[in-house]
Amino acid sequence: MAGVEVADDRAPGFWRRSGVRPAEERPRESVVTRPVTTLAGVDVDEGLRLLASRVGRATWLDRSGFLLASFGPRPAWLRTAAVSPLLRAATAEPGGPPETAFTPLPRQAPAGADASAASVGDAPAEPLPGRYAVAFAPEHGDHAVTWAARHRRRLLAPPAAVTALAADKIAALDLFREAGVPVPEHAVIPARDRSPAAAYWPAHWERAVLQRRENNLLGQGTFPLASREELAAALDRLPGRALRLSRHVPGLSLTAGGCVGPDRTVVTAVSHQLVGLPQLGAGWGTHCGNQLVGPSDIGPGRYAAARAAAHAVGEVLRARGYRGVFGLDLLAPDSGAADGSAAGEPSGAGGGSGTGGGSAADGVVAVEINPRFQTVVSLVQAAERHAGLLPSLGLHMLAHLLPELPPVREVTTPPPRLSQLVVHADRSHTLDALPEPGRYRLAPADSAAERLCAADRSPLTAAAPDEALWWPHASPGPVASGDELLLAQFNGWSAPLEPRPRLSPAALRWTIAARGALGEAP
């Protein structure tokens, strides 16, 4: 393979060079004697007091209210606006302030915009004191920047340059190396002057995963490969792009969440990522949901390793000026894949599964960084609320508003077993109507759901076993195969803890009910 370098974590000294001890030198599960931290954060009362003294109004920008609903009782200063590049046209929250009306990238001020909005043609005005905006993925398009400028809000988002660096699947490899977090065996394929495809595929690889470097591709930039011939065909389809090729090894996909403050990184919760589930109409690399897990679910050593990896990556981001919420996609390899070299499952937008390898007993390998809020933050906030911690949205704001974070409290009790599923369009068609967001109950005799009430702010942890929260994520009109249609959230797991699991019978019934409410035939 002249001129081609493949990073091989089986090579002598690889683990030491990466800053991570080899498996035989790392502590095994049995030596983890003290309780493992499952959540960390700021006391909710202290956090809300600090925010109330600094915030006159803050507006959360997203396509639905699912994340804000998990925040808990909403302070008077916290509002929401339907602003997202994934919406065809966003409208005001019912009963919300007129400033929420927004169409992505309009050429004139929206009807009913508040008096603080800058006029069309004016130079950007300075943000008003105490007025802020926070967006789900501010780097995805310019919708958040446009809205914040028009309404004279300071957008609480990390610098664009470090966000782009972290989101780049190839550039992130250097960040992982600096953090001392192992990554899969891999090769970087240049955009030009490429070698033959076989040069990038070592002889001991059986399967591989090819990824575009861009993030926010909703899983459409990830390609499973079974042979060098398939790689050659993929390279022909993707000329002029630098690509990351990793060895595929099966394993459990995880995400560890965190928040980078001015003085420290706080790691929140760990979840099992659900990726590429055909029962949800998703492609191979598409994010399909999450399940919160605790140390006893995946092993205390592995759980602690996931949290340690997130902390190390957060500290590297902090040194570059990053502030706020982020997620780290990881892979915990199957025992049969734990020979010290691996690559694995793909990644999707807002949290897909990961590639990786390492010790099956306690190892995790980093896949990608998501420098933004992820869908799983909604479940994390429900767990934070349950533990008396400030929800992640509030922690994100404090990370931008304070010179240092308040004292952090660690929780060692298991998190609630919450889960969520993303239902995707299984074909291209037209949506005539959408179910209303709210709390639903599954009819006992068939796969149909009845709406109990509007989406209130009672905790997900209070939902009954036959109830779910539904959040439509599409708009009426044409949808393409694989588009996200609806998010369903449950007080309980939806699938077993295994790679690419099949949904539980109850979760499958909920999926059928959701498709029926969306006008899709089962």
N, C-alpha and C positions, 0 to 999 in steps of 0.2 A: 504494500500500500504506500508506494512512494509519494511523499507530499501530502499524505492524509494522516491526521492525528485523531485517534479514537481514545477518549478518556476511559481508562479501564480501571475500575476500583478493585480488581483482583491483583493488580500489579504491586510488587513489594513497596511498602512505605506509603501506599495511596491513602490509607485511613489516617496515618500520622500527618501527612502533608495537608490533609483536609481539616486537621484540627480535631478529628473524632477518633477515639481509640478503636482499635479493631475489636471484633466481636469477642474474641477470647480474652481480651483485657477489660471488657466492660462488665459492670455488675450485672448479675443475673436477676431474674424476677425475685428470687428468694431473699435477696439482701435488701429489698425495699421494705424497711421496717416502719418508718414513720408515715403518717397519712399523706397521701398525694393531694396537692392542691387541685381542685376541680374548677374553681372560678376565682377570679381576683378582680377587684374594682374598688370604687370609692363608695362610702356609705351613702345611701340614697338621700337621707335628710341633709347631710352636709353638702352633697353635690347640688341638690335643688336650691339650697340656700345661696350657694355661690353663684349659680346661674341666675337666680332671680335678682341678685344685686348688680348684675352686669348686662342683662339682656332685656331690652325693651320689647322686641319682637323678633322671633326667629321663624322662618318658613322652611319646611321640609319639602323638597322637590322630588317627586317620583310619579310613577304611573298609576299607583293605587295606594290605599291607606294601610296596607298590611303591616308595614314596619312601624308606623306611628302608633297603630292600635296596640302593639305589644309594649309600648313605652309605659303604659299604665295611665292613671289619672292625668289628664293633660293640663299642664300649667296654662294660665291665661296668656302667657307670652308666646306659646308654641302653636303655630298654624301649619297648614299643609296646602300645597298647590299641585295640581296634576300637570307636571312639566317633565317630559321625558322624550328622548329621540325615538323611543319605541311606540309612542302614541301618534296617531294620525292628526288628532286635534285634541288638545287638552282643555278641560273646562274647570270652573271653580268648584271647590268642595261645597256640597250643600250646606248652606248656612255660614259659609266662610266669607272672608272679606273679598271685596271686588277685585283686589289686586291679583287674585289667583287666576283670573282668566288669561289664557296664553295659548297661542298657536306657535309651534316651533319656527323660529327664524322669521317672524313677520316683518313686513316692510313699514308698518306703522304701529303706533301705540295701540294696545288692545283696548277694546271698548270697556269702560268702567275702571280703567287703571287708576290707582290712587294718585293723589296730588303730588306725591313725592317722586313719581316716575319721571325720568328724563325725557324731554321732548325729542321727537325724531329730528335728526340733523344736529342736535346739540353735541358738544364735546362731552365725553363721559363725565358725569358729576361725581363728586366725592360721596362715598357711602354715608348715610345718616348715622349719627351716634347711636349705638345700642341696637342697630338693625342688622340682622344677619340672615343668610340663607345657607342651607346645607343640602347637597344633592346626592342621590344614590350613586351615580357614576359621572362626576362632573367632567371627566376627561373624554367621555364618549360623546363627541359632537360639541357644539358650542351653546346648547340650549340653556345650561345653567348659568354660564357667564353672561349670556344675553339677558336672561331674566333678572339676574342680580344687578346688572348695570342699569337696566331700565327702571328698576324699583329702588335704586340707590341702596343696595344691601352689600355688605361685605360677605363674599362667598367664603365660607370656612372650608377650604380645601387645601391639600398639600400642593407645593410648587409643581407646575406642569412638568418641568424637566426631570425631577426625581420620580414623579409618577410614571412618566414614559419609560424611564430606565428600569424601574421595577416591573412594569407590565410586559416588557420585552422578554420573550421566552429565551432568547439567546443571551442578551445582556445580563439577565438575572443569574446566569451561571457564575459570573464573576462575583456577584453579591453573595451567592451561596458559599463560594470558596472563601470569601473574606469572613463570612460568619462562621466558618468551620462546620457547615452542615453538608453532609454528603449528597451527591446527586447521582443519577443513573449513569451507567456506562453509555456513552453517547459520541456522536460525531456532529460537527457543524458543517453543513454543506454550503459552500459559497454561492452567491448569486450568479457569478460568472466564472469562466475558466474552471469548470468542474471536471473532476476525474470521472472515469466510468463508474456507474452506480455500484458495481461490485467492490470498488475500493473503499466504500464507506460502510460495508456490511461485513463484519468479521465472521470467520468461519464458524465460531461457536454460537452465533445468534440463530435461533429458530424463527422468531418473529420480531417485528419492530414496529415502532410508532413514529410517524413523520408529522412534524408540527410546523406550521407557519409561526413566525416570531411575533406577529401581532396578537394583542389580546382583544377581548370583546367580540369574538367571532362566533359566539353561541355554539361552540363545538364544531363549526364548519371548517375550521382550519386544522383539524386533527384527522389523520388517516392511518388506519391499521394496515400493516403490510405482512404478507406471509412469505415473501421470497424476494430475491434480488431483482427478478424480472418485474415484479410489481413496483419495486422502488424505481427502476429505470422508467417505467411508464408514468409514475407519479412525477418524476423530475421533468419529463417531457411536458407534462401538463402545467408545471409551475416554473417556467423559465424566469430568470431575472429576480429571483427571491432567495434570500438566505434562509436556510431551513435547519431545523434541529431534528436529528434522527436518534432515537433511543431504542435500546434493546427492550423487548416486551417480556415482562415477568408478571404473573398474576399476583394480586395482593389486595388487601383491604384499603380502599380509598378513604382518606381522612382529610379534614380541614381543621386547623387550629387558628382561632381568631385572636386579634389583639388590637391594642390602641397605642400609638407612639405619642408620648408626651414630650415636653421640652427637656425633662430631666430623667425620664425612664420609659421603659416599655411595659405595659400591663397586658398580660395574656389572659384572655377571657375563657372561652369554652372550646372543647374538641367535639367534632361531629363526624359521623360516618357519611361520606358522600355517596349519593346514588347517581350513577352515570350510565347513560346509554341503555335504558330499559325499554325494550320493544313494547311492553304493555302500556307504556305512557306515550307511545308514538314518537319516540326520540331517536335521533341518529346515534351512531356508535360513541361519539365523544361528547354528547350533549348532557348538560346538567339536568337531573331529574328530581332532586330533592336532597334532604338531609335528615339525619337522626342524631340527637344529642346522645353522647355516650359518656360513661364514667370509667374509672380505673378498673373496676371489676369486670367490665364488659370486654375490654381489649387487653387487659393486663396492666398492672400499675407501672411496670418499667417502660412499656411502650407508650402509655399515656403520658408519663413524665417526659419521655424523649420527645414526643410531639410538642409539648408545651415548651421544652427547652429550645427546640429548633425555632419555634415562633419567636421566642424572646431574643435569640441570637440574631435572627434576620431583622427583627424590629430595631435592635440596637444599631445595626449597620445602616438601616434606613434613617434612623434618627441622626446619625452623624452626617448625613447628607441633607438634612433639613426637612425630612418628611415629618408631617404631623397628622395624627388622626387614625381612624380605623383602617385595618387591613386584614387580609386573610392569607394563610399559607396552605397550599395544597400539598399533601403528603401521600406516600404510599407505605404501608406496612406489609412487606412481602409474605407470601405463604411460606410455611416451613420448608417446603421442597425447593423454594427459590432462594433460600438464604445461604448462598455460597459466597457472598461478598461481592457479587457483580450482578447488576440487574438494570432493567428498565421496565416500565410497566404501563399501566393504564393511562388513558389520555386525559386531557383537561378540557373543561368546558367553561363558558362564560359564567362569572359570578360564582364559580366553584365547580370544576369538573374533577374526575378522578385523576390519580397521579401516576407518574412513572417512578420507579425506584427500586432499591434493593438494600440489603444489609442484613443484620441479624434478625431472624424471625422472632427471637425471644424478646428483644427489647428495642429493635432498630426501626427507624423510619428514615425515609429518603425524601428530599424536597423535590417537588415537581415545578411549581410556579407560584409566583406572588400575585395576589389580587389587591392592588393598591386602591381600595375603594370599599364601600359597603357591599356586602353580599346578601343574597336572599336569606341565608341562614342567620343573619344578625337578628331577624325577627324572633327566631327560637331562642337565641342567646339572650335577648332582652327579657323574654318570658322567664328564663332561668335566673337572670340577674334580679328581676323583680321578686321572684320567689325567695331569693336569698337575701333580700334587703339591700341590694347594691344598685347604684345609679345605672340605668340602662345605657347601652353603648352609645346611643345618639348623644346623650348628655355628656358622656366621657369624651367623645370626639370634640364636642364644643369646648369643654374645659381645656383640652389639649391645645386648642388654638387661642384661648383667651387668657390663660394664666402663665406666669413665668415658670411655674412648676406645679405638678399635680399634687392634690391633697394626699394625706396618708392613705395607703392602699391596704385593704382588708382581704385576707385570703380565706377561702371557703374550702373545706375538705369533705363536706357531705356530698353524696352523689347528686348530679343534676337530675331534674325530672326527665323522664323518657318521652320527649316531645319529638314529633316528626312533621315533615311536610313533603308534598308531592307536587310536581309541575306537570300538568296535563298538556300535551302538545297535539297539534293537528296531525291526524294520521293520513291526511290527503289534502290536496288543494281544493278549496270550496269557498262558499260565501256564508258568513255568519249573519243571520238575520237579527238575532237578539242575543243578549247575554243574561245570565242569572244575576240577580242583585247580590252585592256583597253581603255577607251575614253569616249567622250561625244556622246550620242545617242539621237535620236528623235523618238518619237512614231508615227507611221503612223496613220493618222486620221481614215482610214476606217477599219483597222483590228488591231489585237494584234501582230504587228511585229515592229521591231525597226531598224532604219538605223543609221549607224555610221557617225557622222558628222566630227569628228576630233580626233586626239590622245588626251590622257588625259593631257590637258595643265594645267597651274597653275593659270588660271583665277578663281575667287572665285565662290564657289557654289551658293552664293547669287545672282550671275548674270545669273544663268541658267533660261531658259524660262520654263513656266508651262508644256510644252510638251517635256522637255528634262530631261535627267538623266546622271549621271556619273556611268559607269560600271567598276567594279574591280574584275576580276576573282580571286578566292581564292582556286582553285583546280588545279591539274595537269592532263594532259591527261593520261588515264589509268583507272583501276578499282576504283570505288567509292562505298561506302556502304550507305545504307539508313540512312539519317540524316546527312551525311557529308556536310560541308559548300562548296558551289559551287561558289557563286557570291555575291558581295556586290553592291547594287544599292543605289545611293544617290540623293536626290531631294531637290529643293528649295520650300518646302511646306510640310505639314504633309501628311502622308500616311494612317492614320487611326484615328478614333475618340478617345478622351481621356477617355478610359474606360478599365477595366480589360479584358485582352484577347479579344481585339476588332477584328472585321472583317475588312479586308483591304477595302479602298475606291475603287470604281470602276476603277479609273485610276491606282491605285497601283496594283490592280489585273491584269489589262491588261499588265502592265509592267512585272509582274511575269510570265505571260504566254509568253510574248515576250522573256524573259530571258531563259525560259525553251526551247523555240524553238531554240534560238541561241546556247544552250548547247546540242542540239540534243535530248531533252526529249519531248515526246508527252505530250500535255496538258491533 
